Structures are given as C-alpha cells and as structure tokens.
C-alpha cells in the first residue's frame, strides 16, 4: 500500500436494511428476527453470507 493511495471503505449495511431483509424471510419468528438482527449488526460478513443464499434457504 502506497501512502498516497486512499483506503477503501468497508461496506456497512444500514440497520434498517438488515431488519427489512429478515422480515421478508417466510415464517421467521419475531424472536428469531431479533436474535439474527443482533448478530448481523455486529458482523457484516455474516449478513453478506446470508444475502448470498437463496431466499428459500435463509430461514435454515
């Protein structure tokens, strides 16, 4: 890395987007939504991994 090169910023998913994504998962209980939300706001990599799954597999 050269000192003159700008650092790339990490993508951070806004909390409202995480919550909206969890709310569209079919039959996901409210307590599971809250539990998952707590994990995803702390770990962007987990959320990005979830987004790579087909929607039918996201509940599992």
Beta strands, then each sheet from edge to edge (+ up, - down):
end
